[in-house]
């Protein structure tokens, strides 16, 4: 496999290519190869996720299978992937979802968790315009901004909840909880 990759990389590079050109071409080659492979693996795993007998969270009725192989296009640091998995819906309660998305940790949106995390980390350090380029995958600057701000909002809410819990413990000194450290 390495020999084939080396041959393909050599074919893609012009005679005057720089190290940066080679890295960029290698990243693109890797994404073209492994993006689809990752999608195939997640599709295989999604087929193992149980979905029969699930109930609507709104009305309690059984969820019906609308599509056994609903496609979901995902972008990750490894490239573009397509995940196919069962999609369920309740015509009465209106709820619909793909159980495999939650079980496999796919989150919402069109980004794989690894790309969302990378965007959030970079968003702390560089402007959004530079971040989209630094991620190494073609993503719109606005998507990078939304992902970074979304994760920032979650982190801020978690921090505020921790502050509120600490204040509550301080206001009620006689009630030590399970996450209260008492030093004697």
C-alpha positions in Angstrom: 0.0 0.0 0.0 2.9 2.4 0.8 4.5 1.8 -2.6 1.2 2.6 -4.3 0.7 5.7 -2.2 4.4 6.8 -2.9 3.8 6.2 -6.7 0.6 8.2 -6.7 2.1 11.1 -4.7 5.0 11.2 -7.1 2.6 11.3 -10.1 0.7 14.3 -8.5 3.8 16.4 -7.8 5.3 18.8 -10.4 9.2 18.7 -10.7 9.6 22.0 -8.8 7.3 21.0 -5.9 8.2 22.2 -2.4 7.9 20.2 0.9 4.6 22.1 1.5 3.3 21.0 -1.9 4.2 17.4 -1.1 2.5 17.6 2.3 -0.6 19.1 0.8 -0.8 16.5 -1.9 -0.2 13.7 0.6 -3.0 15.0 2.8 -5.4 15.2 -0.1 -4.4 11.7 -1.3 -5.0 10.4 2.3 -8.4 12.1 2.5 -9.5 10.7 -0.9 -8.5 7.2 0.2 -9.5 7.1 3.9 -12.6 9.3 3.9 -14.7 6.6 2.1 -13.1 3.8 4.1 -14.1 5.5 7.4 -17.7 5.9 6.0 -17.8 2.2 5.1 -16.6 1.2 8.6 -19.2 3.4 10.3 -21.9 2.0 8.0 -20.8 -1.5 9.1 -21.0 -0.6 12.7 -24.3 1.2 12.3 -25.8 -2.0 11.0 -25.1 -3.6 14.3 -27.0 -1.0 16.4 -30.3 -2.3 17.6 -33.3 -0.2 16.5 -36.3 -2.4 16.7 -38.8 -1.7 19.4 -37.7 1.9 20.0 -40.5 4.3 21.1 -41.2 8.0 20.4 -40.0 10.3 23.1 -43.0 12.6 22.5 -46.0 10.2 22.4 -44.6 6.8 23.3 -45.7 5.1 20.1 -43.4 2.7 18.3 -41.0 4.3 15.9 -41.3 3.0 12.3 -38.4 2.5 9.9 -38.6 5.1 7.2 -35.3 4.2 5.5 -33.0 1.3 6.2 -30.0 3.0 4.6 -30.5 6.7 5.1 -27.3 8.5 3.9 -25.5 11.1 5.9 -22.6 13.0 4.3 -19.9 13.8 6.8 -16.7 15.8 6.7 -13.8 14.9 9.0 -10.1 15.5 9.2 -9.8 12.2 7.2 -11.9 13.6 4.3 -15.5 13.1 3.1 -17.4 10.1 4.3 -20.9 8.7 3.8 -22.6 6.9 6.6 -25.7 4.8 5.8 -27.9 3.7 8.7 -31.5 3.0 9.6 -33.7 6.1 10.1 -36.8 5.9 12.3 -39.8 8.2 12.5 -43.1 8.5 14.5 -45.9 9.9 12.3 -48.0 10.8 15.4 -45.4 12.4 17.7 -43.3 13.7 14.8 -40.0 12.5 16.3 -37.4 11.0 13.9 -33.8 10.0 14.3 -31.1 7.5 13.4 -30.2 5.6 16.6 -26.7 4.8 15.2 -25.8 8.5 15.2 -26.0 8.7 19.0 -24.5 5.2 19.6 -21.5 5.9 17.3 -21.1 9.4 18.8 -21.7 11.3 15.5 -23.3 14.3 17.0 -25.4 16.6 14.8 -24.5 18.4 11.6 -22.2 17.4 8.8 -18.9 17.3 10.6 -17.3 14.2 12.2 -16.4 14.8 15.9 -12.7 15.0 15.2 -13.2 17.9 12.8 -15.5 19.7 15.3 -12.9 19.3 18.1 -10.0 20.4 15.8 -12.0 23.5 14.8 -12.8 24.4 18.4 -9.1 24.1 19.4 -7.9 26.1 16.5 -10.6 28.7 17.0 -9.1 29.7 20.3 -5.8 30.6 18.6 -6.4 31.9 15.1 -8.9 33.9 13.1 -11.7 31.9 11.5 -10.5 32.6 8.0 -7.1 31.1 8.8 -8.6 28.3 10.7 -10.6 26.9 7.8 -7.3 26.7 5.8 -5.3 25.2 8.7 -7.9 22.4 9.2 -6.7 20.9 5.9 -10.2 20.1 4.6 -12.4 22.3 2.5 -14.8 23.9 5.0 -16.5 27.3 4.7 -15.3 29.9 7.2 -18.8 30.5 8.5 -19.1 26.8 9.4 -15.9 27.0 11.3 -17.1 30.0 13.2 -20.4 28.3 14.1 -18.7 25.2 15.3 -16.2 27.0 17.3 -18.8 29.3 18.9 -21.1 26.3 19.5 -18.5 24.4 21.5 -17.5 27.6 23.3 -21.1 28.1 24.4 -21.2 24.5 25.7 -18.0 25.1 27.6 -19.3 28.4 29.0 -22.5 26.7 30.2 -20.6 23.9 31.9 -18.3 26.4 33.6 -21.3 28.5 34.8 -23.0 25.3 36.1 -19.8 24.5 38.1 -19.8 28.0 39.5 -23.4 27.7 40.5 -22.8 24.4 42.2 -19.8 25.9 44.1 -22.0 28.8 45.3 -24.7 26.5 46.4 -22.2 24.5 48.5 -20.8 27.7 50.0 -24.3 29.0 50.9 -25.3 25.6 52.5 -22.2 24.7 54.5 -23.7 21.8 56.5 -24.7 19.8 53.3 -21.6 18.3 51.8 -22.4 16.5 48.5 -20.6 13.7 46.7 -18.5 16.1 44.7 -17.6 18.3 47.7 -14.1 18.0 49.1 -13.8 18.4 52.8 -10.4 19.1 54.2 -9.9 18.6 58.0 
